[in-house]
Amino acid sequence: MTIPADDGPAVGLGLGGSLRIGQARIAVADTFALLRAIARTGSVQGAATEIGLSYRAAWERVRALEAAVGWPLVRKTRGYGTTLTETGAALHDALASAAAGLAQPLAREARAMQARLAALLHHPRRLTVAASHDPLLMEGLAQWGEAEIAVMGSRDAVVQLMDGRADAAGFHCGAIAPEAAGPPFSDLVADPAFRVRPLFAREQGWLVAAGNPLGLETPDDLRAKKARFVNRQKGSGTRAWFDRLLAGTGIRPEEIAGYGLEEFTHQAVAAVIASGAADAGLGARAAAERFGLGFVPVGWEVYHLAASASLPGDGLDRVQALLGERIGDVPGYRLPG
């Protein structure tokens, strides 16, 4: 896995090491490359071309591997080219499985190494932060100025981090802890390869028209009064919280008018309500305040920021400090815990 960089170092990490069989040691990367090329091309000549060896050198490598393993790895059949034997295929599959299992952690470590080397070589690299939308976090990241921000649902943000496609992930799970929220959140917090920090607690509730003219306070009120609802997108923490509220009261999604109307940020939900196109939505108090809406509290939740444990923490420490300075000035936020 190679992580490109505009001006700084490009980092590539891949399957390596050695496999010891008896007294012989086999280079894992070279072995996998050779067996994969033979399986793909159906010939040693094709494999030699693909991996940059001469035909003779490729055969010498095959014979050396067979001597180390103690079994034939390839089979030449007239009219059918060269194929892997059962032993060769089993070795190939074992190495392929190892490569697939290491792809995500290697991608994460490549990103972390690139960030460290960029700082060392004075080629600063903007971190990629995949995050569920939050007004305060967006302001803090913009003030920091050293991150590329991709707004998405909490679930997608965590998956991008775990897959090595982002340096950090901002997420929330509603009024339950990540450990109880199921995969991928429970997997994330249980994995020592990641560092998860609580950034702040924020208050969520019903965003309604000023004065709450429909008297909306519960999911049952939404159903009974046929209030026009504006939802968050699938995969967002707020959407998951709303779905749990409905399930807890036995209300089916189709009983909520507008359940299928989706927006991707708290501000977008607030804007739809402020325009008169909807009566209610679940969102952060800060969004209600910004648009002059009414707000009916539902509960508090903790917003988390996660990153690879190998990633330098200086930048994320700065973001946390910036947010900590603002928490007392913005309604609907408080320090976690």
ABEGO torsion letter per residue (X at the ends): XBBBBAABBBBBBBBBEBBBBEABBBBAAAAAAAAAAAAAAGBAAAAAAAAGBBAAAAAAAAAAAAAAAGBBABBBBBGAEBBBBAAAAAAAAAAAAAAAAAAAAAAAAAAAAAAAAAAAAGBBBBBBBBBBBBAAAAAAAAAAGABBBBBBBAAAAAAAAAAGABABBBBBAEABBAAAAEOAAAAAAABAABBBBBABBBBBBBBBBBGGAAGBABAAAAAAAGBBBBBBBBGBAAAAAAAAAAAAAGBBAAABBGAABBBABAAAAAAAAAAGABABBBBBAAAAAAAGBBBBBAEBBBBBBBBBAABBAAAAAAAAAAAAAAAAABBGBBBBX
